[in-house]
Amino acid sequence: MAAAELSPEQRSSQVGVTLPYPPSYLARVLDSVDRLPGPNWLAYLVFALGLILVHAAIKWRDGAYPPGAFYPMHVAFMAAGPYYLALIHYLDGAAARALGAFRPALDLPEPELPLVRYRLTTLPARPVLWVTWFAVLYAGFLLFMVYRWVPLRPAALAFTSVLSTGFEATVFVLVTLLFALFVYHTIHQLRVANWLYTAHTRISLFDLTPLYAFSRLAASTSIGWILIAYARGGAAPDLTEVMVAGDLLATGLGLVIFLWPLLGIHRLLVEKKNHAKAVVGRLLEETLDELHRRVAAGRFEEAAPVDQAVAGLKQELELLDKIPTWPWQPETFRGVVTALLLPILLGLINRLLERWVGF
């Protein structure tokens, strides 16, 4: 059984020590999904399709749009809640896999590994309850304001009947709650990754592969964060002008999500690299001094070995110069940048074509 599929009780027994905090109700929800037959993604897909079809049936009954038709913005909104829940579940599994890949560089005894895995894949109960209360109250406040904002209702085809109002309000609270939990999950998980990087890492400049582990987790979190924003924009292209600022903000936050947990280890890699270069530099200086002394004394036959040592030290400096200090593989960074910027660029090109060519 994978680490992310363990129940809170199994995690406790596996760790074998007092846990730093009890698991949240979200952990129990994810454990329940793990116990369902079939793959996890299928459960979330069925959940999303169920919300979409029930909402569409209500709209058909209300006459908000023709029977058999779907409103893309509503489809994206109904799928948002299951998407956030599925993303949290996926990232827990990705975190457990990242920890396994990071293990060769982890400077902790083996018995503490399950405890670290617990921190990475399990949210604490009390903060999750606080996030839940805040999200529900905030969603209620927004619902009150939106419902009072009469012009929005016909434009968005929202609140078209008592049944529609009740269902849409419930889903809105659910989406707000799961979004808030996803934000907290991101902060918690990447903080643990940053803590591991900066406090419990054995750094070898010539074996950086284990250090790339959490960059893939950060990349998955960043891309997962931005996908829902682009889905919303694609579902409501007529509102894209209004949402440009929000999407740009989401893109900036996506880049922050990717970079934030990696800044600490980047700093340590820079320090380690600079220290190594300083050591080699001092040796090179001492070796050159010795070479000068032998040449000045006319001991040319004794200068050759020293000259070879100088060449070797220069090669070492060149190798050190080429060592990257950002803990990611180039394709990982390119993938994140492409995911964050390409949809914006395509949208801008499309707008320019519409304005200039009349497409």
Salt bridges, closest charged atoms under 4 A:
GLU9 OE2 - ARG28 NH1 3.02
ASP31 OD1 - ARG11 NH2 3.79
ASP34 OD1 - HIS89 NE2 3.10
ASP62 OD1 - ARG61 NH1 3.65
ASP92 OD1 - HIS185 NE2 2.72
ASP107 OD1 - ARG202 NH1 3.57
GLU110 OE1 - ARG103 NH2 2.84
GLU168 OE2 - HIS55 NE2 2.80
GLU168 OE2 - LYS59 NZ 2.70
GLU241 OE2 - ARG351 NH1 3.66
ASP247 OD1 - ARG232 NH2 2.52
GLU271 OE2 - ARG267 NH1 3.43
GLU290 OE1 - ARG293 NH2 2.56
GLU290 OE2 - ARG294 NE 2.81
GLU302 OE1 - ARG299 NH2 2.73
ASP321 OD1 - LYS277 NZ 2.65
GLU354 OE1 - ARG351 NH1 3.59
